[in-house]
Amino acid sequence: MKTLVIGLGSAGCKIAKYFSVYSQYEILSIDTGNNDYENFVEYPKFDNHEFYDDHEPNLEIPSGDGNVLFITCGAGKISGASLRILEELKGNNITVLYVKPDLDMLAEKAKKTEKITFQVLQQYARSALLERLVVVDNSVVEKIIPEVPLSMYWNSINETIASTFHMINVFSNTQPEITTFSAIPETARIQTIGFSDLEKDNDALFYSLQNQREKLYYYAINEDTLENEPGLYKKITKQVKMKKSENLRTSFSVYSTKYDLNYVYVLCAASSIQEENIS
């Protein structure tokens, strides 16, 4: 069964579009205007964040017990429609990919809108109304990716977010060569994603997740390295063990690929509410 990817608002729809290149997803784009979106559904336009929450949508969103990835950014007024849409998605396994904007670039009203949206979605995750809430921060991703021309700025950020999420999703459903993974605690539903490096010890997470409990490393290793590099297992285990602490458990899985390069993806999980006391 394909995962239904729903993008809400400009940021959500633009990221959702990058999932359309993969066969595992079906795309639905919801916004107040069509900007060359994939499978567009028009939503009424309101002048206030709260008005979106008051509106009863009739979007004919597929229901049942399928997997749904819901993508939105809290800075836009239309993010006020998130809870109404999530209500229509009951019965599905819902993951929310939440995009934090650069708060320094927002007006005060937009900052308050973002904070409300972010806090409410975290409470939904903590209450198990969501399978998980995956948080990415545009200002953090910007620092991780290579410099690009201005015309490619947002495309580069959005593609990086979508492709990283996708690869972790693929490997989560692939039989590994070896694994130390165990189930993430039920309470650790607030998460982020990112990169690591086989040759270095630094992680590049897409959000500064506080009070981390679990860190899962997905090692995508090409066949030549798997077959010919001596001491690879010792190298990986040493690297992963160095990153654990008293309150943080680390584990890994290794996957064989036909890629020319080796890649390491990271999923990090926490139980506590993020940014709860930030004014």
C-alpha positions in Angstrom: 0.0 0.0 0.0 1.3 3.5 -0.9 1.8 6.1 1.7 -0.5 9.1 1.2 1.6 12.3 1.4 -0.5 15.4 2.2 1.1 18.8 1.9 -0.7 21.7 3.6 0.2 25.2 2.6 3.0 26.5 0.4 5.9 24.8 2.3 4.0 21.5 2.8 3.0 21.3 -0.8 6.4 22.1 -2.2 8.1 19.4 0.0 5.3 16.9 -0.9 6.1 17.5 -4.6 9.5 16.0 -4.1 8.0 12.7 -2.8 6.2 12.3 -6.1 9.4 11.1 -7.8 9.2 7.9 -5.6 6.8 5.2 -6.4 6.0 4.5 -2.8 3.8 7.6 -2.4 0.6 9.2 -3.5 0.5 13.0 -3.2 -2.3 15.3 -2.2 -1.6 19.1 -2.1 -3.9 21.4 -0.1 -3.5 25.2 -0.3 -5.5 28.3 -1.1 -4.0 28.6 -4.6 -2.4 26.2 -7.0 1.3 26.8 -7.6 1.9 23.9 -9.9 1.2 21.5 -7.1 0.8 17.7 -7.4 -2.9 16.6 -7.2 -4.1 20.0 -6.0 -7.1 20.5 -3.7 -8.2 24.1 -3.1 -8.9 25.3 0.4 -10.9 28.5 1.3 -8.7 31.5 2.1 -9.1 33.2 5.5 -7.4 36.3 7.0 -6.8 34.7 10.4 -5.2 31.5 11.7 -8.1 30.8 14.0 -10.6 31.0 11.1 -9.0 28.0 9.5 -9.4 26.0 12.7 -13.1 27.0 12.8 -13.8 25.9 9.2 -15.2 22.5 8.5 -13.3 21.1 5.5 -14.9 18.7 3.1 -11.8 17.4 1.3 -12.8 13.8 0.6 -9.4 12.7 2.1 -9.0 8.9 1.8 -9.8 7.1 5.1 -9.1 3.7 6.5 -6.0 2.1 8.0 -3.3 3.3 5.6 -0.1 5.2 6.2 -0.3 9.0 6.0 2.5 11.6 6.0 1.2 15.0 6.7 3.5 18.0 6.0 3.0 21.5 7.2 4.8 24.6 8.4 3.5 26.5 11.4 4.2 30.0 10.2 1.5 30.1 7.6 -2.1 31.0 8.5 -3.4 27.9 6.8 -1.6 25.8 9.3 -4.6 26.5 11.5 -6.4 23.9 9.3 -4.1 21.2 10.5 -6.2 19.8 13.3 -9.4 19.8 11.2 -7.6 17.8 8.5 -6.0 15.4 11.0 -9.4 14.8 12.4 -10.5 13.6 8.9 -7.5 11.3 8.8 -8.5 9.3 11.9 -8.1 5.6 11.3 -4.8 6.0 9.5 -1.3 5.7 10.8 -0.3 9.4 10.8 3.2 10.8 10.8 3.5 14.6 10.8 6.5 16.2 9.2 6.6 19.6 10.8 8.8 22.3 9.2 10.0 25.0 11.5 10.7 28.3 9.7 13.5 30.7 10.4 11.9 32.5 13.4 14.2 35.5 13.0 12.5 36.2 9.7 9.0 36.2 11.1 6.7 38.9 12.3 5.6 38.6 15.9 2.1 37.4 15.0 3.6 34.7 12.8 5.9 33.6 15.6 2.9 33.2 17.9 1.1 31.2 15.2 4.1 28.9 14.8 4.5 28.4 18.5 0.8 27.4 19.0 0.9 25.0 16.0 4.1 23.4 17.1 3.0 22.9 20.7 -0.4 21.5 19.8 1.1 19.0 17.4 3.6 17.9 20.0 0.7 17.3 22.5 -1.0 15.2 19.8 2.1 13.1 19.4 2.5 12.7 23.2 -1.1 11.6 23.4 -0.5 8.9 20.7 -3.0 10.6 18.3 0.0 10.7 15.9 2.4 7.8 15.2 5.2 10.4 15.4 6.0 14.0 14.9 9.2 14.5 12.8 10.6 18.1 13.2 12.9 19.8 10.7 14.2 23.3 10.9 14.8 25.2 7.7 17.5 27.4 9.2 19.4 24.3 10.4 19.1 22.4 7.1 20.4 25.5 5.3 23.6 25.3 7.3 24.1 21.6 6.5 23.6 21.6 2.7 26.2 23.0 0.2 25.8 26.6 -1.0 23.5 26.9 -4.0 22.4 29.7 -6.3 19.5 31.8 -5.0 17.1 30.4 -7.6 17.8 26.9 -6.2 17.7 27.8 -2.5 14.3 26.4 -1.4 14.4 23.6 -3.9 17.7 22.4 -2.3 16.3 22.6 1.2 13.0 20.9 0.3 14.6 18.1 -1.7 17.1 17.4 1.1 14.3 17.1 3.6 12.2 14.8 1.4 15.0 12.6 0.2 16.4 12.1 3.7 12.9 11.2 5.1 12.4 8.8 2.1 15.7 7.0 2.5 15.1 6.4 6.2 11.6 5.1 5.3 13.0 2.8 2.7 15.6 1.3 5.0 13.1 1.0 7.8 11.3 -1.4 5.5 14.4 -3.3 4.2 16.1 -6.3 5.7 19.5 -5.2 7.0 22.7 -7.2 6.8 23.1 -6.7 10.5 21.2 -4.7 13.1 21.1 -3.8 16.8 17.8 -1.9 16.5 15.0 -2.5 19.0 11.7 -0.8 19.3 11.7 2.9 20.1 9.8 3.6 23.3 6.2 4.3 22.8 6.6 7.7 24.5 9.4 8.8 22.2 7.2 10.1 19.4 8.9 13.5 18.9 11.7 13.0 16.4 14.1 14.5 13.9 16.2 13.1 11.1 19.6 13.9 9.5 22.9 12.7 8.3 26.1 11.2 9.8 29.4 10.1 8.2 31.2 6.8 8.1 34.6 8.5 8.3 33.8 11.2 10.8 32.0 11.3 14.2 29.7 14.3 13.6 26.0 14.1 13.2 24.0 16.7 11.2 20.4 16.6 12.6 17.8 18.7 10.9 16.5 20.0 14.3 18.2 20.6 17.6 16.2 17.9 19.5 16.5 18.3 23.3 16.5 15.4 25.8 17.3 12.8 23.2 16.4 9.2 24.2 17.1 7.1 21.1 19.4 7.6 18.1 19.2 5.1 15.2 21.9 5.0 12.6 21.1 3.6 9.1 24.4 2.7 7.4 23.9 2.4 3.6 27.1 0.7 2.5 28.0 -0.2 -1.0 28.7 -3.9 -1.9 32.4 -3.3 -2.5 32.9 -1.8 0.9 30.9 -4.6 2.6 33.0 -7.3 0.9 36.4 -5.8 1.0 36.9 -3.4 3.9 38.4 -5.2 6.9 37.3 -4.1 10.3 34.1 -2.4 9.1 31.9 -3.9 11.8 34.4 -2.8 14.5 34.6 0.7 13.0 30.8 1.1 13.0 30.2 -0.3 16.5 32.9 1.9 17.9 31.5 5.0 16.2 27.9 4.3 17.4 29.0 3.5 21.0 30.9 6.7 21.3 27.7 8.6 20.7 25.6 7.0 23.5 25.3 8.5 27.0 23.6 7.7 30.2 20.2 8.9 28.9 20.7 8.3 25.2 20.7 4.8 23.7 22.3 4.4 20.3 21.9 1.5 17.8 22.5 0.8 14.1 21.6 -1.2 11.1 23.7 -1.9 8.0 22.2 -2.2 4.5 23.9 -3.3 1.3 23.5 -0.9 -1.6 24.6 -0.5 -5.2 25.4 3.2 -4.7 28.9 4.4 -5.5 29.2 6.2 -2.1 28.4 5.2 1.4 25.7 7.1 3.3 24.6 7.3 7.0 21.2 8.5 8.0 20.0 9.3 11.5 16.7 9.1 13.3 16.6 10.7 16.7 13.7 10.5 19.2 12.7 12.2 22.4 9.8 12.0 24.8 9.7 15.6 26.2 8.0 18.6 24.7 10.4 20.9 22.8 10.6 24.6 23.2 7.9 24.5 25.8 9.1 27.5 27.8 10.4 29.7 24.9 8.5 33.0 24.8 
